[in-house]
Amino acid sequence: MAKGYQRLGDAGILCVKRGEGTFVADKPPAPARGEREKELEGAALRYASLAVTLGAANEEAVEHVKRSLGFLRRKREGGAE
């Protein structure tokens, strides 16, 4: 159990507040640049595959991504949907 807590703390997922306890970190740790690129590339390939299967034009597929990004960013900032 202690090893698990130590690993989560080392990864930045948990934070220890002396005298108060162990808590989940406010923000998840940022992935390494290489890992971020790998995740984005994989997700983009899955989405592009779906768009091609559905017969969507490039512009249509890109427009959906832009709208989704805008929606999620507004939602994260607490704005109107």
C-alpha positions in Angstrom: 0.0 0.0 0.0 2.8 2.4 0.9 4.6 1.7 -2.3 1.4 2.5 -4.3 1.0 5.8 -2.4 4.7 6.6 -3.0 4.4 6.0 -6.8 1.2 8.1 -7.1 2.9 10.9 -5.2 6.0 10.6 -7.4 3.8 10.8 -10.5 2.1 14.0 -9.2 -1.3 12.4 -8.8 -1.3 12.6 -5.0 0.0 15.4 -2.8 0.9 15.1 0.9 0.0 18.0 3.2 2.0 17.6 6.4 -0.3 17.3 9.3 -3.4 17.2 7.1 -3.1 14.0 5.1 -2.8 12.8 1.5 -5.0 14.3 -1.2 -5.6 13.9 -4.9 -3.7 16.7 -6.7 -5.7 19.7 -7.9 -4.4 19.3 -11.5 -3.3 16.1 -13.1 0.4 16.0 -14.1 1.1 17.1 -17.6 2.2 14.2 -19.8 5.7 14.3 -21.3 5.8 15.9 -24.7 6.4 12.6 -26.5 3.5 10.9 -24.8 1.2 13.9 -25.5 2.1 13.7 -29.2 1.5 10.0 -29.3 -1.9 10.3 -27.7 -3.0 13.2 -30.0 -1.8 11.3 -33.0 -3.7 8.2 -32.1 -6.9 10.0 -31.3 -6.6 12.0 -34.6 -6.1 8.8 -36.6 -9.2 7.2 -35.0 -11.3 10.3 -35.7 -10.0 10.6 -39.3 -10.8 7.0 -39.8 -14.4 7.6 -38.7 -14.7 10.7 -40.8 -13.5 8.8 -43.9 -15.8 5.9 -43.2 -18.8 8.2 -42.9 -17.8 10.0 -46.1 -17.2 13.4 -44.5 -15.2 16.0 -46.4 -12.0 17.2 -44.8 -13.5 20.6 -44.2 -16.5 19.1 -42.5 -14.4 16.9 -40.2 -12.1 19.7 -39.2 -15.1 22.0 -38.5 -16.5 19.4 -36.1 -13.1 19.3 -34.3 -13.0 23.1 -34.0 -16.5 23.2 -32.6 -15.8 20.5 -30.1 -12.7 22.1 -28.9 -14.5 25.4 -28.5 -17.3 23.7 -26.6 -14.9 21.9 -24.2 -12.8 25.0 -23.5 -15.9 27.1 -22.7 -17.2 24.4 -20.5 -13.8 24.1 -18.7 -13.8 27.9 -18.1 -17.3 27.7 -16.7 -18.9 29.5 -19.6 -22.3 28.9 -21.2 -22.8 25.9 -23.4 
